[in-house]
């Protein structure tokens, strides 16, 4: 293919004082989103963007069913992003290094707390004690994730993060030097099937990408948001639900319902082909339909939206357990473009069945709210780019700072 021919001769060479260039891929259930980013002096700048649709690449269970179709879509999206760099960077940038998101539907995400009673509470807490408590909580979270696996297939720890530290039951940012009788930690881990990760490595190889970082998408979004809340990432086929506490991912799950369900309900009632229903969707979302026609569309969508909301409620009830839920709900993903979906979520009587701290506020998670990355292109951010932009800003790529080193240590120690 043309891109592969270019790769043989035009790889971006490392030049002194040059930024580090990365390709970033979010392989959604219906669309691939890609970026080319330049990272330098702690800053991330997007210099290329692309997207491509794929049909039949995934099975109903969410596994890759047609690697060739997925590869073709990824290559098309990467070519778009790389071509854009000729304008933004004044030369074509084709990075060797790639960041690929591991979707929530392929992950088991769970958290576990551990509290250790200190034998000498009158002495200041030392760094070794903190590391031991974090490692113990991480190992317990890892075992919890393994126990939730439905099959005996080999699993791999993909990501880990520190949710909180406590001293005598009180949350603290840094317990070093303080005195107390009980030291505790809560750690969140993301585990994936090795075969799924190998599929992404095979995809990278087919795209002739030489160095690949696989990052858990829920962790990336949570770190980008950096505050308590619930994120509903509404894709074409699935909706991923992320629960954050203390600004860190606590747990996540995926529902087999997405924006395509709304389109399918219109197709079934009005007997429309795929192209016709997409045209109807665009006209409806953009407010181009006559009032009577728009009213008919709303009636058809209502039942599907109620099914979606009920599924989300059930998922949140499982994720919350006995704890209260944060009152901020954020919608993102291409499916959140449906105005009825946002309206239905805002008018839902959430507190009738769920333990929210107070009545939830529902809003779109517009990437324009993100401090990172810098938009070096001429196009505004799109709400379906929330995940891919979060991946681009992941601290795992820089490995700098205390939090990043802590994550690295967790991954190394728990996996041993």
C-alpha positions, 0 to 999 in steps of 0.5 A: 500500500502507498503508506507502507511504501512511504514508510520504507524510505521516509521514517521520521529520524531522530534529530537533536532538539526535535520533538518525540513523535507518536501515532495514537490510535483509538480502535472503536467499535465502528470508527478508528480515530488517529492522531499524530502528536509531537511531545517536547518539554512536557508539552503535547501538540496534535499535528495530525488527525484522522478517522475511518469507518470499518464494517464487520471488523468486530464480532458481536462479542467485541473481538476482532473478526476481520483483521484485514478490514481493521487494518485497512481502516487504521491505515486510512486513518493514519494516512489522513493524520500523517498527510495533515502534518505536511501543513502543520509541521511543514513536512510529512511526519510518519512516527515509528512509535505508536500508542494504541488504546485497549478498550474497556470492553477488553478489560477487567477493571477493579479496585481493592483497599488494604489497611495495615496496623502499625506496630509502633504508631508513635513513630513517623511513617516511612517510605518503605511502609507506604510502598509495602501497603500500596503493593499489598493493595495492588496484589489484592486488586490484581487477584480480585480481577483474576477471580472475575475472569469468566474463562481460564485464558491467560490474563495480563496486568496492563495498568495500575494506579493509586486511588488513595492513601489513608492514615487512621481512616483519614485520606492523606496526600502523603503520609510520610513523616506523620504518625498513626496506628493504621496505614491504608491504600486503595489501588485500581488495576486493569487486566486484559486477556493476553490474546487481545493484547497480541491482536493489537500487537499484530495490528501494529505489525501489519501497520509496520509500526515498530514501537508500540505502547498499549494503554488502558483507555479507562485509565487514560480518560480518568487521568485526563479528567482528573476529578470525581465523576462518572463517564459514559463513553457512548460508542457505536455498539457499546457504552463504557462506564467509568467511575472515578473517585479522588480524581482517579479511576476506581472501576469500569464496565461496558454495556452492549448498547450504543448509538447504533441502537438508536439508528437501528430503531429508526431503520426498523420503524421507517424501513430505511437502508443504512445510508438512508438512516444515516441521512435521517440521523444527520438531518435530525441532529442538525435540526433540519427536519420539519417539526412533525417529522422530528416529533415522529423520530423522537417517539421512535427513539424514546423506547430505545433510550429508556432501555439504554438508561435502565442498562446504565442504571443497573451498571452504576448500581453494580459499580457503586456497591454500598458507596455513594456515587459522585454527582457529575456525569459526563457523556462522550463518544460519537453516540453522545451526539444524539441530542435525545440521549443527553436530554434523557440522561438529564431528565432521568430520576437517578436518585430514585434507585441509585445512591448519589451524593446529590442530584447528578448534573449531566454534561458533555465531556467536551475535549475543549475542557482539557488542558492537554493536548494543544491543538495544532490543527485547524479543526476544533476538537470533536467529542468522539475524540475524547479517548484518543486525546486522553491517550495522547496525554498519558503520563506513561509515555513520559515516565516522569514525576512521582505518580508516574514512577509509582505506577511503573513500580506497581506494574512491575511489583504486582506482576512478579 
